[in-house]
Amino acid sequence: MMMNALKNDVLTNFSFKSNTNSDTYIRLPSKQKDNKFAGGYYTFTLCMVIVMRLFSDGDFSGIYTLGVAVQCLGFYLLLAKVDRHRSVAGISAKTLELYVLVFAFRLCSTTMRNGYLPMDRSGDWVFQAADVVSMVMAIRLLRSIRGTHRSTYQEEYDTMPIARMIPPCVLLAIFCHGNLNRHPFFDVVWTISMNLDTIAMVPQLWMLAKIGGEVEGMTSHFVAALAFSRACAFSFWFYGFTALAPRGKDAGPNFAGYQLITAHAMQVLLSLDFLYYYLTARMKGKRMQLPTVEL
């Protein structure tokens, strides 16, 4: 039942409107619809099998790479929705802007240093490649929102003041960061990306809460994919945050480690309410419904 609901969402996503009648949908043949439904997930699964066979040691730390791969899948689903529906309704531009910053800062660190990458071989380049692809798709989505499909953007609901949220993330990273990169600049840059990642989904959740009612299928799958990605990152750092503890005779409390695991726990907690409604809808085989909240 859960898979049937997911399939219905994707099939709906891959329909398109007739030019002659805006209320009439031209459906792709059933076989083509199934191919479209399977295509993205088949490619994702194939890539994961190749990575596991050729570019992974099977180490537990590979779960971190799995998380960024699922995140990449989430952006793909959202981009597919926009390309097919020619609409960006329900998508927060501010969340996408934050994610572009997250990827830019994180890649600045992970392409130069490996201190915060998984020990698994997938951290050698697969992790960074997934971030690059995600950033490209986020930029494409932003171009659609700001340009191509601006008329469908629900700007009146996308009102989270992110400009006030960014400076505290930067300042916190400057004064509290680890030293796994063995270089203050790259340690700070990675910590900035983590802090921004903690708040990146807030504008999207804020927007969906203000809109309320039925959530478009691909948008809900996007948020769910990112929530799963956060859970993978939390699992990795739950066992790894102790590596940030100061060493030596005069070592003090592991403030950077506690801040890191708290940030990742917050990322998971912020998604729990959404995931409750998402999983309830999947189990019932229905489209996801959110209560309308006056904010």
C-alpha positions in Angstrom: 0.0 0.0 0.0 2.8 2.3 0.9 4.6 1.6 -2.4 1.3 2.1 -4.4 0.9 5.5 -2.9 4.5 6.4 -3.8 3.9 5.1 -7.4 0.7 7.1 -7.8 2.6 10.3 -6.7 5.3 9.7 -9.3 2.9 8.8 -12.1 0.9 12.0 -11.4 4.2 13.9 -11.5 5.0 12.6 -14.9 1.8 13.7 -16.6 1.6 17.0 -18.5 -1.1 19.4 -19.7 -2.4 19.8 -23.2 -1.6 23.1 -25.0 -5.2 23.2 -26.3 -7.0 22.8 -23.0 -5.4 23.7 -19.7 -7.7 21.4 -17.8 -6.9 18.3 -19.9 -4.0 16.1 -19.0 -2.3 14.1 -21.7 -1.1 10.9 -20.0 2.0 9.0 -21.1 1.3 5.4 -22.1 1.3 3.1 -19.1 4.5 1.4 -20.0 6.3 4.8 -20.4 4.9 6.0 -17.1 6.3 2.9 -15.4 9.6 3.5 -17.0 9.6 7.1 -15.8 8.7 6.0 -12.3 11.4 3.3 -12.3 14.1 5.4 -14.1 15.3 7.6 -11.3 15.1 4.9 -8.6 16.7 2.3 -10.9 19.6 4.7 -11.6 20.0 5.5 -7.9 20.0 1.8 -7.0 22.5 0.9 -9.7 24.8 3.6 -8.6 24.6 2.5 -5.0 25.4 -1.1 -6.1 28.4 0.0 -8.2 29.7 2.2 -5.3 29.3 -0.6 -2.8 31.1 -3.1 -5.1 33.9 -0.9 -6.4 34.3 2.2 -4.3 33.5 1.1 -0.7 35.2 -1.0 2.0 31.8 -1.9 3.5 32.8 0.2 6.6 30.0 1.6 8.7 31.1 5.1 8.0 29.8 4.6 4.4 26.3 5.4 5.9 27.4 9.0 5.7 27.9 8.7 1.9 24.6 6.9 1.6 23.0 9.9 3.3 24.4 12.4 0.8 23.4 10.1 -2.1 19.7 10.0 -0.8 19.9 13.8 -0.5 20.9 13.9 -4.2 18.0 11.7 -5.1 15.7 14.1 -3.2 16.8 17.0 -5.3 16.4 14.9 -8.5 12.8 14.1 -7.6 12.1 17.8 -6.9 13.7 18.8 -10.2 11.7 16.2 -12.1 8.5 17.6 -10.6 9.4 21.1 -11.8 10.4 20.0 -15.2 7.2 18.0 -15.8 4.6 20.3 -14.1 6.4 23.5 -15.1 5.5 24.7 -11.6 7.5 25.5 -8.5 4.5 25.7 -6.2 5.2 24.5 -2.7 9.0 24.9 -3.1 10.9 27.3 -0.8 13.5 29.4 -2.6 15.1 30.2 0.7 15.7 26.6 1.5 17.4 26.1 -1.8 19.6 29.2 -1.3 20.7 27.8 2.0 21.5 24.5 0.5 23.6 26.1 -2.2 25.6 27.7 0.6 25.8 24.4 2.5 27.2 22.6 -0.5 29.6 25.4 -1.4 31.1 25.6 2.1 31.2 21.8 2.5 32.9 21.3 -0.8 35.4 23.9 0.0 36.4 21.7 2.9 35.9 18.2 1.6 37.7 18.7 -1.7 40.8 20.0 0.1 40.9 18.1 3.3 39.5 14.7 4.5 39.0 15.3 8.2 35.2 15.2 8.1 34.8 12.6 5.5 33.9 8.9 6.1 36.8 6.5 6.6 35.2 4.3 3.9 36.7 4.6 0.4 33.4 6.2 -0.8 34.6 9.3 1.0 37.5 9.6 -1.5 35.3 11.1 -4.2 31.8 9.7 -4.3 30.8 11.8 -1.3 32.0 15.0 -3.0 30.5 14.1 -6.4 27.1 13.7 -4.8 27.4 17.1 -3.2 28.4 18.6 -6.6 25.4 17.1 -8.3 23.1 18.2 -5.6 24.4 21.8 -5.7 23.9 21.9 -9.5 20.3 20.7 -9.2 19.7 23.2 -6.4 20.9 26.0 -8.6 18.8 24.8 -11.5 15.7 24.8 -9.2 16.6 28.4 -8.1 16.8 29.5 -11.7 13.3 28.0 -12.3 11.9 29.8 -9.2 13.6 33.2 -9.9 13.1 33.0 -13.7 11.4 30.4 -15.8 8.5 29.5 -13.5 8.4 32.6 -11.3 4.6 33.0 -11.8 4.0 29.8 -9.9 6.2 30.6 -7.0 4.2 31.0 -3.8 6.3 33.8 -2.4 3.7 34.9 0.1 4.2 31.7 2.0 8.1 31.7 1.8 8.6 34.3 4.5 11.3 32.8 6.8 13.8 35.6 7.5 17.0 33.6 6.7 19.2 36.7 6.5 19.1 36.9 10.3 19.9 33.3 10.7 23.1 33.1 8.7 25.4 35.4 10.7 24.9 33.4 14.0 25.8 30.2 12.1 29.1 31.8 10.9 30.0 33.3 14.3 29.3 30.0 16.1 31.6 28.1 13.7 34.4 30.6 14.2 34.3 30.3 18.0 33.4 26.6 18.2 34.8 24.1 15.7 36.8 20.9 15.6 40.3 20.3 14.3 39.9 17.2 12.2 41.1 19.0 9.1 44.2 20.2 11.0 43.7 23.6 9.6 41.6 26.4 11.2 40.2 27.8 8.0 39.0 24.4 6.6 37.7 23.4 10.1 35.7 26.7 10.3 34.4 26.3 6.7 33.1 22.8 7.3 31.5 23.8 10.6 29.7 26.7 8.8 28.3 24.3 6.3 27.1 22.1 9.2 25.4 25.0 11.0 23.7 26.1 7.8 22.6 22.6 7.1 20.9 22.5 10.5 18.6 25.4 9.5 18.3 24.8 5.8 15.1 22.8 5.9 13.4 25.2 8.3 12.1 27.6 5.5 10.6 24.7 3.6 8.9 23.3 6.6 7.7 26.8 7.5 6.3 27.3 4.0 4.5 23.9 4.0 3.0 24.6 7.4 1.7 28.0 6.2 0.2 26.5 3.1 -1.4 23.5 4.9 -3.6 21.0 3.2 -2.4 18.4 0.6 1.3 18.4 -0.1 2.3 17.7 -3.7 3.8 14.2 -3.9 7.3 15.0 -5.1 7.7 17.8 -2.6 6.9 15.5 0.2 9.3 12.8 -1.1 12.0 15.5 -1.3 11.6 16.5 2.3 11.4 12.8 3.4 14.6 12.0 1.4 16.4 14.9 3.2 15.1 13.7 6.5 16.5 10.2 5.9 19.8 11.9 4.8 19.9 13.7 8.2 19.3 10.4 10.0 22.3 8.8 8.2 24.6 11.8 9.1 23.4 11.6 12.7 24.2 7.9 12.9 27.7 8.5 11.5 28.5 11.3 13.9 26.9 9.6 16.9 29.9 7.3 16.9 32.3 9.8 15.5 31.8 13.0 17.5 34.3 11.9 20.2 37.1 12.2 17.6 36.8 16.0 18.0 37.8 15.8 21.7 40.9 17.8 22.5 44.0 15.7 23.0 47.0 16.2 25.3 47.7 16.8 28.9 45.7 20.0 29.1 42.7 18.8 27.1 39.4 20.3 28.1 35.7 19.4 27.4 34.8 18.3 24.0 32.7 21.4 23.2 33.1 21.1 19.4 32.0 17.5 19.5 28.9 18.2 21.7 28.0 21.1 19.4 28.3 18.8 16.3 26.1 16.0 17.7 23.6 18.5 18.9 23.4 20.2 15.5 22.8 16.8 13.8 20.2 15.8 16.4 18.4 19.1 15.8 18.4 18.3 12.0 16.6 15.0 12.7 14.2 16.5 15.3 13.1 19.3 13.0 11.9 16.6 10.5 10.1 14.3 12.8 6.7 16.2 12.7 6.8 16.2 8.9 7.8 12.5 8.8 4.9 11.6 11.0 2.4 13.0 8.5 4.4 11.6 5.6 4.6 8.0 6.9 0.9 8.1 8.0 -0.1 9.0 4.5 2.1 6.4 3.0 0.7 3.7 5.3 -2.8 4.6 4.4 -2.1 4.9 0.7 -3.2 8.5 0.5 -1.7 11.8 -0.5 -0.1 13.6 2.4 -2.1 16.2 4.3 -0.7 18.9 6.6 -2.8 20.9 9.1 -2.9 24.6 8.3 -1.0 26.7 10.8 -1.3 30.4 11.2 2.3 31.8 11.4 
